[in-house]
Structures are given as C-alpha cells and as structure tokens.
Amino acid sequence: MERLVFRILQDGTVEETVSGVKGNGCLNLTEKVEEALGVVQYRKEKPEYYEQSNVSFQHDQNEIKEQT
C-alpha cells in the first residue's frame, strides 16, 4: 500500500516520506505535490528506492539465429 506522510516543521519546512513504493515510482507519485510546495532542498532515498518492481522479460523461442 502506497503511503505519503507530510510533516510541517516550525520553520515552515515540509518533510515528505513515502513508503510502499519500490524503485523511482516515489518520484512520480510525489512530483505534483513537490511542484506545488516549491523547491526540493534535500532528498534521501530509502533502501526501497534501489529495489526493482516485479519486471518480467519474454524471450521469443521461435527466434531464428543466424549461423556463421
């Protein structure tokens, strides 16, 4: 489950934490909010950022290989 948590500090700084998202999907999820809030001053990636989503590749078994 995707989850966004915002924490507003006394100086007006907004901290944003994303959980439940693997890879750089968190950037797509928060893009519009960050644009509305202003300039991102600092970004710290969590370990999930470096994980890959479930990706599958298909190989065409009927592919003809050229012989040399």
N, C-alpha and C positions, 0 to 999 in steps of 0.2 A: 504494500500500500504506500503510495507516494504521500509525503508529508512535508509541509513547509512550516517553519517556525520563525516568527519575527520577534526580535527583542529590541525595544527602543531604549537607548541609554539616556542618561540625564543631559548629555551634551547634544542630543538630537541624532546621534549616530544610530543607524539601524543595522542590527546584525541579523543575518538570514541563515538559517540552517535547513538543509534538505536531507531527507532520509527516504529510503525505499526506492532509490533510483541508482542503477548501475551505469557506468560509463559517463559520457558527457551529456547524457539526457537531462541532467540537472540544469545545464546551461540553457537548454531550450525551454525548460519548464519555468525558469526564473527571468528570462530575457525581458519580457514586457514590464514586470514589476521593477526590475533594476533600471530600465529606461525611465520609468515614471519617478523613481526615487532620486535619480541623479547619477553621479559618477561613482563607480565601484572603486574604493580605495585599496581594498585588500581582498584577496581570495585565497582560501586554504582548502585544497582538495582533500577529501576524506578517502580512505582506502577503497571505498566502493567506486570512486571515480576511475580507478585503474582496472576495475573488473570489466569484463565484457558481458554484454547481454547475450542471451541464447542466440547464437548465429549458426546457421547450417549452410553447408555448401553442397551443391549437387554436381556430380560428375557424369557426363554423358558417356555411358558404357558402350554406345554404338559408334563412338568417335573412331574414325579410321586414321591410323597412324601411318605416316609416310615412311617407307622403308628406304634405306640408303644402301 
